[in-house]
Amino acid sequence: MPVKYLSALVLFMGLSLSCSNVSVSSQPVKTDTTIASLVYEFKDIMASDMAFIPATNNVVINHAVDVLIVDFKKNKIIKKIPSPEPDDLIQHIEVSKQGDRLLIATPTAAQVWDLKALTLIASFTSKKKSRLSGLSPDGEKLVFDQHIFDISSRKTIMEFEPDRVPFSLAFSGEGRYLVTDGHISGASVIDIKSKKQLKTIFENGMQQIRFKDFRSFYIAAGSKLLPKSGGYYSDAISLYSLDDLKRSHHYTSSKRISCWDKLFDNKILVTKIDGSIDLLTPQLLSEKTWTPGIKITACVSGTAHRVWMASEKSGVYLLNIKSGEIIKFIEAINDPAHLILSDDNKYLGIVKSVKDGSHINIFSIPN
């Protein structure tokens, strides 16, 4: 038998074997509204996002025209920071991993604040609108206006090529590598230490990038167009290694991916528009499938095999990966736009859509 046909047969057998080992769970969804209790609510149509500040009872709320730092347990506003550019609404907020720095960005201006002293560290402006901004995990580097800046010195580390303005980005855990998604122009893999662009990766309609570890990263991509927006939606996830910058593993879904997250043990959870849920190994092989029939729109993973999931107009659910149990613990609260988990896994923030904007709820949950 020719080698190419033998290889194809081996690949087919391998895929068949991996699929046959996938377990499918269809146990009924339970309801238990005692799991979580509401501890804070912010009702204002201008609210669009929030972030927990690690090791505190404080959250940062994007209020569009300003940023609020709030002690959510005392229901007290600690500080109000106006937009870096009075004529622009705030489009992005981000707290550093250590919880000591805060990024506030509009399309034409960005500020980095010291969250302990509540003082301004650095300001940056742009004559043209920047589509995206981002803060490195250590809070020392800023991506803004097609540049990577050193925040302390306010100097430019390097500049993006004109056709590689990022739509999404991700830093490696130690902040040395940056992967940016420019959609049509591809994903740029950048070594910030050497100030070099290592490679451009082309995946159809890239949506999101996440690092698996210091040496590898995932790219969610899709080639299918959304009917109304004209944008792409994800139906595939690929794993790339920084060692050779080649795709090592690949997962393709027959249905649109509505949400995906990397779990604490590096496994991947994928929810799909048809209401099914896939658990993947770190190498993107299917391990388990749930078919609860819930159309999940947002998800976030915690510790102890727990994943928190939100469903449009249905409610918020807890999935226990180990037992396979799915529990609805919050009834319908309009349309949950996204979920944010505190660093200690004790609180769950829910940004929910309302007619003219968003509201924010924070619940205490079992950790």
Residue pairs with C-beta under 8 A, 6 or more apart in sequence:
1 9
18 285
18 286
19 286
22 286
22 287
22 288
22 289
23 287
23 288
23 289
24 288
24 289
24 290
24 291
25 288
25 289
25 290
25 291
25 324
26 290
26 291
26 292
27 324
27 325
27 326
29 292
29 294
29 317
29 326
29 327
29 328
30 325
30 326
30 327
30 328
31 327
31 328
31 329
32 327
32 328
32 329
33 329
33 330
33 331
34 329
35 318
35 327
35 329
35 365
35 366
36 316
36 329
36 330
36 348
36 363
36 364
36 365
37 363
37 364
38 361
38 362
38 363
39 72
39 73
39 347
39 362
39 363
39 364
40 59
40 70
40 72
40 73
40 75
40 360
40 361
40 362
41 359
41 360
41 361
41 362
42 50
42 61
42 70
42 359
42 360
42 361
43 359
44 63
44 357
44 359
45 354
45 356
45 357
45 358
46 63
46 64
46 65
46 357
47 61
47 62
47 63
47 64
47 351
47 357
47 358
47 359
47 360
48 62
48 63
48 64
48 351
48 357
48 358
49 61
49 62
49 92
49 93
49 351
49 358
50 59
50 60
50 61
50 62
50 340
50 349
50 351
50 360
51 59
51 60
51 93
51 94
51 95
51 340
52 58
52 59
52 95
52 340
52 341
52 342
52 343
52 347
52 349
53 59
53 60
53 69
53 95
53 99
53 115
54 95
54 97
54 98
54 99
54 342
54 343
54 344
55 99
55 343
55 344
56 99
57 71
57 72
57 73
57 74
58 69
58 70
58 71
58 72
58 78
59 69
59 70
59 72
59 349
59 362
60 67
60 68
60 69
60 70
60 93
60 95
60 102
61 67
61 68
61 69
61 70
61 360
62 90
62 92
62 93
63 90
64 83
64 89
64 90
65 82
65 83
65 89
65 90
66 80
66 81
66 82
66 83
66 90
67 80
67 81
67 83
67 90
67 93
67 102
67 104
68 77
68 79
68 80
68 81
69 77
69 78
69 79
69 80
69 81
69 115
69 118
70 76
70 77
70 78
71 78
72 347
72 362
78 118
79 118
81 104
81 111
81 113
83 89
83 90
83 104
83 106
83 109
84 90
84 104
84 105
84 106
84 109
84 110
84 111
84 123
85 106
85 108
85 109
85 125
88 106
88 107
88 108
88 109
89 106
90 104
90 105
90 106
91 105
91 106
91 107
91 133
92 103
92 104
92 105
92 132
92 133
92 134
93 102
93 103
93 104
93 105
94 102
94 103
94 133
94 134
94 135
95 101
95 102
95 103
95 115
96 102
96 103
96 135
96 136
96 137
96 138
96 139
97 137
97 138
97 139
98 138
98 139
99 115
99 343
100 114
100 115
100 116
100 139
101 112
101 113
101 114
101 115
101 121
101 135
101 139
101 151
102 112
102 113
102 115
103 110
103 111
103 112
103 133
103 134
103 135
103 142
104 110
104 111
104 112
104 113
105 111
105 130
105 133
105 144
107 126
107 129
107 130
107 131
108 125
108 126
108 127
108 128
108 129
108 130
109 123
109 124
109 125
109 126
110 123
110 124
110 125
110 130
110 133
110 142
110 144
110 145
111 120
111 122
111 123
111 124
112 120
112 121
112 122
112 123
112 135
112 139
112 142
112 151
113 119
113 120
113 121
114 120
114 121
121 151
121 152
122 142
122 151
122 152
122 154
124 142
124 144
124 145
124 149
124 154
126 144
126 145
128 145
130 144
130 145
130 146
130 165
131 165
131 166
131 167
132 143
132 165
132 166
132 167
132 168
132 169
133 142
133 143
133 144
134 142
134 143
134 144
134 169
134 171
135 141
135 142
135 143
136 142
136 171
136 175
137 171
137 173
137 174
137 175
138 174
138 175
139 151
140 150
140 151
140 152
140 175
141 148
141 149
141 150
141 151
141 157
141 171
141 175
141 192
142 148
142 149
142 151
143 149
143 166
143 169
143 178
143 180
146 159
146 160
146 162
146 164
146 165
147 156
147 157
147 158
147 159
147 160
148 156
148 157
148 158
148 159
148 160
148 178
148 190
148 192
149 155
149 156
149 157
150 156
150 157
157 192
157 195
158 190
158 192
158 195
160 166
160 180
160 188
161 197
163 182
163 185
164 180
164 182
164 185
164 186
164 188
164 200
165 182
165 185
166 180
166 181
166 182
166 188
167 181
167 182
167 183
167 206
168 180
168 181
168 206
168 207
168 208
168 209
169 178
169 179
169 180
169 181
169 209
170 178
170 179
170 209
170 210
170 211
170 217
171 177
171 178
171 211
172 178
172 211
172 214
172 217
172 242
173 211
173 213
173 214
174 214
175 192
176 191
176 192
176 193
176 214
177 189
177 190
177 191
177 192
177 211
177 214
177 242
178 188
178 189
178 190
178 192
179 187
179 188
179 189
179 190
179 209
179 211
179 217
179 219
180 187
180 188
180 190
180 209
181 187
181 206
181 207
181 208
181 209
181 219
182 188
183 205
183 206
183 232
185 200
186 200
186 201
186 202
186 203
186 206
187 200
187 201
187 202
187 203
187 206
187 209
187 219
188 197
188 199
188 200
189 197
189 198
189 199
189 200
189 201
189 240
189 242
189 245
190 196
190 197
190 198
191 198
198 242
198 245
199 245
201 219
201 240
201 245
201 247
203 219
203 221
203 236
203 238
204 221
204 222
204 223
204 232
205 221
205 222
205 223
205 224
205 231
205 232
205 233
205 234
206 219
206 220
206 221
206 232
207 220
207 221
207 222
207 232
207 233
207 234
208 219
208 220
208 234
208 260
209 217
209 218
209 219
209 220
210 217
210 218
210 262
211 217
211 218
212 218
212 239
212 262
212 266
212 282
213 266
214 242
215 241
215 242
215 243
216 239
216 240
216 241
216 242
216 248
217 239
217 240
217 242
218 237
218 238
218 239
218 240
218 262
218 268
219 237
219 238
219 240
220 234
220 236
220 237
220 257
220 260
221 232
221 234
221 236
221 237
221 238
222 232
222 233
222 234
222 235
222 236
222 256
222 257
223 232
223 235
224 232
224 233
224 235
224 256
225 231
225 232
225 233
226 232
226 233
233 256
233 257
234 256
234 257
234 260
235 252
235 253
235 254
235 255
235 256
235 257
236 250
236 251
236 252
236 253
236 257
237 250
237 251
237 257
237 260
237 268
237 270
237 280
237 284
238 247
238 249
238 250
238 251
238 284
239 247
239 248
239 249
239 250
239 282
239 283
239 284
240 246
240 247
240 248
241 248
248 283
249 283
249 284
249 285
250 284
251 268
251 270
251 280
251 284
251 285
251 286
253 270
253 272
253 278
255 272
255 273
255 274
255 276
256 272
256 273
257 270
257 271
257 272
257 273
258 271
258 272
258 273
258 295
258 296
258 297
259 270
259 271
259 296
259 297
259 298
259 299
259 309
260 268
260 269
260 270
260 271
260 299
261 268
261 269
261 299
261 300
261 301
261 307
262 268
262 301
263 269
263 301
263 307
263 321
264 301
264 302
264 303
266 282
267 279
267 280
267 281
267 282
267 287
267 321
268 279
268 280
268 281
268 282
268 284
269 277
269 278
269 279
269 280
269 299
269 301
269 307
269 319
269 321
270 277
270 278
270 279
270 280
271 277
271 296
271 299
271 309
272 278
273 295
274 295
275 291
275 292
275 293
275 294
275 295
275 296
276 289
276 290
276 291
277 289
277 290
277 291
277 292
277 296
277 319
278 286
278 288
278 289
279 286
279 287
279 288
279 289
279 290
279 321
280 286
280 287
281 287
288 324
290 319
290 324
290 326
292 326
294 309
294 311
294 314
294 317
294 326
295 311
295 312
295 314
296 309
296 310
296 311
296 317
297 310
297 311
297 312
297 335
297 336
297 337
298 309
298 310
298 336
298 337
298 338
298 339
299 307
299 308
299 309
299 310
299 339
300 307
300 308
300 338
300 339
300 340
300 341
300 348
301 307
301 308
301 341
302 308
302 341
302 345
302 367
303 345
303 367
304 367
305 320
305 321
305 322
305 323
306 318
306 319
306 320
306 321
306 345
307 318
307 319
307 321
308 316
308 317
308 318
308 319
308 339
308 341
308 348
308 365
309 316
309 317
309 318
309 319
309 339
310 316
310 317
310 336
310 338
310 339
310 350
311 317
311 336
312 335
312 336
313 332
313 334
313 335
314 328
314 332
315 328
315 329
315 330
315 331
315 332
315 333
316 328
316 329
316 330
316 333
316 336
316 339
316 348
316 350
317 326
317 327
317 328
317 329
318 326
318 327
318 329
319 325
319 326
320 326
320 327
330 350
330 363
333 350
333 352
333 361
334 352
334 353
334 354
334 359
335 352
335 353
336 350
336 351
336 352
336 353
337 351
337 352
337 353
337 358
338 351
339 348
339 349
339 350
339 351
340 348
340 349
340 350
340 351
341 347
341 348
341 349
342 348
342 349
344 367
345 365
345 367
346 364
346 365
346 367
347 362
347 363
347 364
347 365
348 362
348 363
348 365
349 360
349 361
349 362
350 360
350 361
350 362
350 363
351 358
351 359
351 360
352 358
352 359
352 360
352 361
